[in-house]
Amino acid sequence: MAKSSHLKTKTVLVTGGAGYVGSALVPDLLRRGYQARVLDLYLFGKEPLSSVRKHPRLKEIKGDIRDQNLLRKALSGCDAVVHLACISNDESVDFDLKRSRSINQDAFPPLVKLCKEKGVRRFVFASSAGVYGISGINEVTEDQPLKPVTDYNRFKTFCEAVLWQERTPDFSPVSIRPATICGYAPRMRLDLVVNILTNQAVNLGQITVLGGFQMRPNIHVNDIVDLYALLLEVPEEKISGKFFNAGCRNHSVSEIARLVRDIVREKLPRKGEIRIETLPSDDMRSYHVSAEKLKRELGFFPKRRIEDAIAEMISAFHEGKIPNPLNDPRYYNAKLMREVTLE
């Protein structure tokens, strides 16, 4: 395991570090020897980071990324930023578009400028594979034009453009366009396709598929954590000003549903038959992404499968790690955003 004294990047600010990916990334960074800082509103509670809360190399800052004074303090002495903080998913963004734009888009240029002002050398941005929009292309590479069809992904596209304009020899930005993330993390999300279907199968005994034809690339949450850690370690010239798709296998939603059904039936035979019901959907988003560039240029490829994510979640449900999974709004971004008050 690398020691912080041997790392060029020693202090990392993770915005949104108490969220789904952040709750897995922050403990991993600490294990790798980094000084980690978290800037988060903790809308989903403080429990996701409870296992590392007393760690001597962790500093938690409760606050809003739109607060410039707070950002200056949070960024002081940081070598790198992993920017995860945003109003996440289409439904949450659409619920309050003005608020979402202020956080996901308007706050971004000031954040980047402050990073440069405070001497941050490396900036890892969590974008989305959804920036490609609806595509019939069999393998969507990074060379394909961006045609986002939702405001959430339009904001991501805007932020990527800002990053490329701000790139300098002393400021190296890189953008990752992840597939839909799946698997267990301390701050659990049950509003992502693999996680949704596994929750239904385990806790309802049936699966409801909307449409089913849509292609959904996926990546395990721990693989995306490994990737972000790698991006803090590789030479700057390998990533500066670049963008990479990050995904594992591409499946249709119907294929994922059958995969979930079969694994749950194997792991929990007492549940009996799990019925899959398919309903019409007006969600036409479909994309089949290629992550070959990431493998070719950085030697990175996912180690975990969708099957691993499903099995982990089954175990987490069984062990009581995800209490009240059908009703607790903490697991559903859009539900919780309807209940909180943010300016």
Secondary structure, 3 states (H helix, E strand, C coil): CCCHHHCCCCEEEEECCCCCCHHHHHHHHHHCCCEEEEEECCCCCCHHHHHHCCCCCEEEEECCCCCHHHHHHHHCCCCEEEECCCCCCHHHHHHCHHHHHHHHHHCHHHHHHHHHHCCCCEEEEECCHHHHCCCCCCCECCCCCCCCCCHHHHHHHHHHHHHHHHCECCEEEEEEEECEEECCCCCCCCCCHHHHHHHHHHHCCEEEEECCCCEEEEEEHHHHHHHHHHHCCCCHHHCCCEEEEECCCEEEHHHHHHHHHHHHHHHCHHHCCCEEEEECCCCCCCCCECCHHHHHHHCCCCCCCHHHHHHHHHHHHHCCCCCCCCCCHHHCHHHHHCCCCCC
